[in-house]
Amino acid sequence: MKILICGGAGYIGSHIAKAAADAGHQITIVDNLVTGHQESIAGFEFHQGDIGDLAFMESVLKVNSYDLVMHFCAFSLVGESVKDPASYYQNNVAQTLNLLQTMKQTGHKRLVFSSTAAVYGNPEQQAINENHPKNPINPYGRGKWMVEQILLDYAQAYGMDSVCLRYFNAAGADPSASIGEKHNPETHLIPNILKSVASGGELTLNVFGTDYQTPDGSCVRDYIHVNDLASAHLLAGEYLQSNSGYHAFNLGIGKGFSVLEVIKAAEAVTGQKIEYKPCDRRPGDPPVLVADSTLAQNTLGWQPAYTDIESIIKTAWPWHKNSEAFKPQ
Ligand SMILES: NC(=O)c1ccc[n+]([C@@H]2O[C@H](COP(=O)([O-])OP(=O)(O)OC[C@H]3O[C@@H](n4cnc5c(N)ncnc54)[C@H](O)[C@@H]3O)[C@@H](O)[C@H]2O)c1
């Protein structure tokens, strides 16, 4: 496939670009580098610009006819979305509308969209499937759910077919250690643990909430390896070659690991004792979030290759150990 990856310089997009190129697909990347890194996409055809810039996107989409557009562009800090909803709705919803407009104008009709478990809000059941009520509890989740609903309407009205992939917690790095997770600020657990280890304990590791109704009191999450996200995106792209309409799938491994279990696994991988600071709960953090990804497995034929937390951390550690981003300032 000829694939246009919007947001391809980010953490997940750059891994998918690499996996898709390794699988023989032809890749072009668009990114405004607001949170992405150009060094993560060395060697790829790259156009720097904003997906909301109609003239820029029209120029990119006119030159080539892509079999598929993948859309990873978003701001994705939940807390920030509560403090500054305008930026989140502008970037995540309005700019997406512009992208859809230029796709429509240039005859591009297939999209894979990065959605999130945040569309569900507080879980009403242990393993969340796609039928779980959509009650997002912050502007980030609400914006993603708005885009999903827009995509449903666009499929019905304009025949623009889409797959929305609702990721749980993306984690890990490409085993080549050439790319990895680098957000600023970093709010994700595994990079923060490894950052603390790489700093020799100089950087404090905060654990938010140790009094939840979970076996060890810390939050439980479903961690999915970024290369398993990549295989799901490629299968979703193939699925759209022969299936029309709007589709949504959860992506997780179906198992939860507590924060303290993740720390223990990181100790085993790094061979170092990891100290942490127990902190208050963060508002809006549910105790347990675990995916039921049966639908993706049965419909797309997807299977995650990484199903335990230690093997995920093992891929992340070599990259973090060597990354400038993880050295103390
Ligand atoms: N990381 C996770 O655990 C997770 C979980 C669920 C969903 N998601 C979603 O997956 C997607 C990718 O997440 P990530 O962790 O790789 O984030 P990231 O910030 O590393 O990547 C996003 C990329 O999009 C680019 N971008 C943002 N707005 C843009 C715009 N208007 N025009 C052009 N480029 C733009 C950024 O520069 C960046 O390269 C996001 O949509 C995020 O909401 C991530």
The ligand as a MOL file (V3000), in Angstrom:
LIG
                    3D

  0  0  0     0  0            999 V3000
M  V30 BEGIN CTAB
M  V30 COUNTS 44 48 0 0 0
M  V30 BEGIN ATOM
M  V30 1 N 0.6430 6.9200 23.7210 0
M  V30 2 C -0.4610 6.2850 24.1330 0
M  V30 3 O -0.4300 5.4770 25.0790 0
M  V30 4 C -1.7930 6.5270 23.4380 0
M  V30 5 C -2.9380 5.8670 23.9200 0
M  V30 6 C -4.1440 6.0730 23.2690 0
M  V30 7 C -4.2000 6.8870 22.1480 0
M  V30 8 N -3.0870 7.5340 21.7000 0 CHG=1
M  V30 9 C -3.1930 8.3990 20.5190 0
M  V30 10 O -2.2260 7.9560 19.5790 0
M  V30 11 C -1.7480 9.0640 18.7970 0
M  V30 12 C -0.2350 9.1040 18.8360 0
M  V30 13 O 0.2020 9.2140 20.1790 0
M  V30 14 P 1.7470 9.3830 20.5410 0
M  V30 15 O 1.9180 8.8980 21.9220 0
M  V30 16 O 2.5640 8.8370 19.4420 0 CHG=-1
M  V30 17 O 1.8500 10.9870 20.5570 0
M  V30 18 P 3.0060 11.9310 19.9740 0
M  V30 19 O 2.7490 13.2790 20.5510 0
M  V30 20 O 4.3350 11.3140 20.1700 0
M  V30 21 O 2.6650 11.9550 18.4100 0
M  V30 22 C 1.7370 12.8230 17.8030 0
M  V30 23 C 2.3840 13.3650 16.5370 0
M  V30 24 O 1.4440 14.1920 15.8280 0
M  V30 25 C 2.0690 15.4360 15.4770 0
M  V30 26 N 0.9840 16.4380 15.4150 0
M  V30 27 C 0.1450 16.8180 16.4150 0
M  V30 28 N -0.7510 17.7080 15.9550 0
M  V30 29 C -0.4820 17.8970 14.6340 0
M  V30 30 C -1.0790 18.6740 13.6050 0
M  V30 31 N -2.1200 19.4580 13.8440 0
M  V30 32 N -0.5460 18.6110 12.3600 0
M  V30 33 C 0.5420 17.8160 12.0920 0
M  V30 34 N 1.1460 17.0580 13.0260 0
M  V30 35 C 0.6230 17.0890 14.2870 0
M  V30 36 C 3.1000 15.6680 16.5590 0
M  V30 37 O 4.1550 16.5260 16.1670 0
M  V30 38 C 3.5930 14.2530 16.8320 0
M  V30 39 O 4.6620 13.9030 15.9870 0
M  V30 40 C -2.4220 10.3050 19.3880 0
M  V30 41 O -3.5500 10.5970 18.5860 0
M  V30 42 C -2.8400 9.8510 20.7690 0
M  V30 43 O -3.9760 10.5830 21.2210 0
M  V30 44 C -1.8690 7.3800 22.3230 0
M  V30 END ATOM
M  V30 BEGIN BOND
M  V30 1 1 1 2
M  V30 2 2 2 3
M  V30 3 1 2 4
M  V30 4 1 4 5
M  V30 5 2 4 44
M  V30 6 2 5 6
M  V30 7 1 6 7
M  V30 8 2 7 8
M  V30 9 1 8 9
M  V30 10 1 8 44
M  V30 11 1 9 10
M  V30 12 1 9 42
M  V30 13 1 10 11
M  V30 14 1 11 12
M  V30 15 1 11 40
M  V30 16 1 12 13
M  V30 17 1 13 14
M  V30 18 2 14 15
M  V30 19 1 14 16
M  V30 20 1 14 17
M  V30 21 1 17 18
M  V30 22 2 18 19
M  V30 23 1 18 20
M  V30 24 1 18 21
M  V30 25 1 21 22
M  V30 26 1 22 23
M  V30 27 1 23 24
M  V30 28 1 23 38
M  V30 29 1 24 25
M  V30 30 1 25 26
M  V30 31 1 25 36
M  V30 32 1 26 27
M  V30 33 1 26 35
M  V30 34 2 27 28
M  V30 35 1 28 29
M  V30 36 1 29 30
M  V30 37 2 29 35
M  V30 38 1 30 31
M  V30 39 2 30 32
M  V30 40 1 32 33
M  V30 41 2 33 34
M  V30 42 1 34 35
M  V30 43 1 36 37
M  V30 44 1 36 38
M  V30 45 1 38 39
M  V30 46 1 40 41
M  V30 47 1 40 42
M  V30 48 1 42 43
M  V30 END BOND
M  V30 END CTAB
M  END
